[in-house]
């Protein structure tokens, strides 16, 4: 919920012009806003009045926001444009490097860098003032030999802190990232030039020649690939990460020669939604737009236990065949009873070949399994890994076929035992 502070407006605020400029900033930030919506917003504010700050926020919100993924950007732009008297300094600080002294006393919040870029619209960031030292003529040499390149920095940057340009480049990098999988052992055989002798086919060929045995026939195991089942949390705390990972999974599901038999994708917040057919659309923007329209609980609450129960009851037998690998993407912060969540996780684990949990909270060095939902889920996964950056997804691609990979599970299980004792 956005906090509303008093708005300090001049006697002649030219409100219609300000709303127009605000709409232009929203459009630069990615919201589909045309002249018609701007006119509707001006008329709506005229009808609703400007006496209450909360009413003003939600009036503009109703006119400009029609997709759940746009709420965060709107909230940040509204705070910067209308409510913060020092918004320009905050915007400049959000676009400068992380070390700026006292001006950069906090990291950029979700969508804040995108909001800053939209409002600045190409304005140059101010140059850092020269340090006031005793010897102003002294030269400071900086060794940049170990400085990361732009692409390397982008690989390790948190999805939540990316700007519009960085997010676009990250999506292009993810579209080229593969998620290979090795075939599973199979008892079915196929014709081969070498390998094990196929006695039955060799005898059938001999019978065609009057019982004379000619060249032997050979066979080899037919490759069998597993299904990939993705369960992605789209609640308020996970929506930005899930959106980027679904962009990556769209590329995986449409990649040729990736190996997966089928890719099934589900989203959950307060309810479970099957978006598999939408990922089959070749155009990624159309696919994710259709998936967003299908899932009505974007940026809502979280009921992991109830959604897993719905999956185990309605979809498990349909999609978990062929030794499916399950990717569970969530922060594990659940409102349901931990006992029910543990029971549903155990059932999911028993029906899957492997369960890999991607949790963006692992980006914190001091992460510990203190939440009840995380403690209930952790014993029933095979691998526990981070899922907050391109680098973490690249690591996932390298270990998804390794049955011995456990990620951070072993360490966290030890810490969980320490916390319980």
Residue pairs with C-beta under 8 A, 6 or more apart in sequence:
2 57
2 75
2 78
2 79
4 53
4 54
4 57
4 83
5 53
5 83
6 53
7 53
7 56
7 82
7 83
8 85
9 15
15 42
15 45
15 50
16 42
19 38
19 41
19 42
19 45
19 60
20 38
20 42
21 81
22 60
22 77
22 78
22 81
22 82
23 33
23 37
23 38
23 41
23 64
25 77
25 81
25 115
25 118
25 119
25 121
26 33
26 64
26 73
26 74
26 77
26 118
27 33
28 117
28 118
28 121
29 73
29 77
29 111
29 114
29 115
29 117
29 118
29 164
30 70
30 73
30 114
30 164
31 64
31 65
31 70
31 73
31 74
33 64
37 63
37 64
40 63
41 59
41 60
41 63
41 64
44 59
44 60
44 62
44 63
45 56
45 59
45 60
48 55
48 56
48 59
49 55
50 56
53 83
56 82
57 78
60 74
60 78
61 71
61 74
61 78
64 70
64 74
65 71
65 74
67 292
67 298
68 239
68 292
68 298
68 299
69 239
69 243
69 292
69 298
69 299
71 299
72 110
72 111
72 239
72 240
72 299
73 111
73 114
73 115
75 111
76 109
76 110
76 111
76 112
76 114
76 115
77 115
77 118
77 119
79 87
80 87
80 90
80 91
80 112
80 115
80 116
80 119
81 87
81 119
84 90
87 119
89 103
90 112
90 116
91 115
91 116
91 119
91 120
92 116
92 120
92 125
92 126
93 100
93 103
93 104
94 108
94 112
94 113
94 116
95 113
95 116
95 117
95 120
95 125
95 163
96 104
96 125
96 128
98 104
98 107
100 128
107 161
108 116
108 161
110 160
110 240
111 240
113 161
113 162
113 163
113 164
113 166
114 163
114 164
114 167
116 163
117 163
117 164
117 165
118 164
130 136
148 156
151 173
154 162
154 166
154 169
154 170
154 173
154 390
155 173
155 389
155 390
155 391
155 394
156 389
156 390
156 391
157 166
157 170
157 389
157 390
158 360
158 363
158 388
158 389
159 167
159 170
159 240
159 241
159 244
159 360
159 388
159 389
160 240
160 241
160 360
160 388
162 170
167 244
170 244
170 390
171 244
171 247
171 284
173 390
174 244
174 247
174 248
174 251
174 390
174 393
175 247
175 248
175 251
175 284
176 251
177 248
177 251
177 390
177 393
177 394
177 397
178 252
178 255
178 258
178 397
179 228
179 252
179 255
179 258
179 260
179 396
179 397
179 400
180 258
180 259
180 397
180 400
180 401
181 225
181 226
181 228
181 258
181 259
181 260
181 325
181 400
181 401
182 259
182 401
183 223
183 224
183 225
183 259
184 224
184 225
184 226
184 322
184 323
184 353
185 221
185 224
186 221
186 222
186 223
186 224
187 221
188 221
188 222
188 224
189 196
189 198
189 219
189 220
189 221
189 222
190 219
190 220
190 221
190 222
191 198
191 201
191 217
191 218
191 219
192 218
192 219
192 220
193 218
194 218
195 218
195 219
195 220
196 218
196 219
196 220
197 216
197 217
197 218
197 219
198 216
198 217
198 218
198 219
201 217
201 219
202 213
202 216
202 217
205 214
205 217
206 212
206 213
206 214
224 261
224 322
224 323
225 259
225 260
225 261
225 322
226 260
226 261
226 322
226 323
226 324
226 325
226 353
227 260
227 261
227 262
227 263
227 264
227 319
227 320
227 321
227 322
227 323
227 324
227 325
228 252
228 260
228 262
228 263
228 264
228 324
228 325
228 327
229 264
229 265
229 266
229 319
229 320
229 324
229 325
229 326
229 327
229 352
230 249
230 263
230 264
230 265
230 266
230 326
230 327
230 329
231 266
231 268
231 307
231 308
231 311
231 326
231 327
231 328
231 329
231 330
232 238
232 242
232 245
232 246
232 265
232 266
232 267
232 268
232 327
232 329
232 330
233 242
233 267
233 268
233 269
233 302
233 304
233 329
233 330
233 331
234 242
234 243
234 267
234 268
234 269
234 295
234 297
234 298
234 299
234 300
235 269
235 270
235 297
235 299
235 300
235 301
235 302
236 299
236 300
236 301
237 302
237 331
237 333
238 302
238 329
238 330
238 331
238 360
239 298
239 299
241 329
241 360
241 387
241 388
242 267
242 329
243 288
245 329
245 358
245 387
245 393
246 265
246 267
246 275
246 279
246 288
246 291
247 284
247 288
248 393
249 263
249 265
249 279
250 279
250 284
250 287
250 288
251 284
252 258
252 260
252 263
253 260
253 263
253 265
253 279
253 280
254 279
254 280
254 282
261 322
262 319
263 276
263 279
264 274
264 276
264 315
264 319
265 274
265 275
265 276
265 279
265 291
266 272
266 273
266 274
266 275
266 276
266 311
266 315
267 273
267 275
267 291
267 295
267 297
268 297
268 303
268 304
268 307
268 308
268 311
269 295
269 297
269 298
269 299
269 300
269 301
269 302
269 303
269 307
270 297
270 300
270 301
270 302
270 303
270 306
270 307
271 296
271 297
271 303
271 306
271 307
271 310
272 307
272 310
272 311
272 314
272 315
273 294
273 295
273 296
273 297
274 315
275 290
275 291
275 294
275 295
278 287
278 288
278 290
278 291
278 294
279 287
279 291
280 287
281 287
281 290
292 298
301 335
302 330
302 333
302 334
302 335
303 334
303 335
303 336
304 330
304 332
304 334
304 336
304 341
304 373
304 377
305 334
305 336
305 337
305 340
305 341
305 344
306 336
306 340
308 341
308 344
308 345
308 347
308 348
309 340
309 344
311 348
312 344
312 347
312 348
312 351
316 347
316 348
316 351
320 326
320 351
320 352
323 353
324 351
324 352
324 353
325 352
325 353
325 354
325 356
325 400
326 348
326 352
326 354
326 355
326 356
327 356
327 358
328 355
328 356
328 357
328 358
328 377
328 381
329 357
329 358
329 387
330 357
330 359
331 359
331 360
331 361
332 357
332 359
332 361
332 371
332 373
332 374
332 377
333 371
333 373
333 374
334 341
334 372
334 373
334 376
336 373
338 372
338 373
338 375
338 376
339 376
341 373
341 376
341 377
342 376
342 377
342 379
342 380
345 376
345 377
345 380
345 381
346 380
348 355
348 380
349 355
349 380
349 381
349 382
354 382
354 383
354 403
355 380
355 381
355 382
355 383
356 381
356 382
356 383
356 385
356 396
356 400
356 407
357 377
357 378
357 381
357 383
357 384
357 385
358 385
358 386
358 387
358 392
358 396
359 374
359 384
359 385
359 386
359 387
360 386
360 387
360 388
361 367
362 384
362 385
362 386
362 387
362 388
362 408
363 386
363 388
363 389
367 412
368 412
368 415
368 419
369 375
369 378
369 412
369 415
369 416
369 419
370 419
375 416
375 420
378 384
378 409
378 412
378 413
378 416
379 413
381 409
382 403
382 405
382 406
382 409
383 399
383 405
383 406
383 407
383 409
384 406
384 407
384 408
384 409
384 412
385 392
385 395
385 396
385 399
385 407
385 408
386 392
386 408
387 393
387 396
399 405
399 407
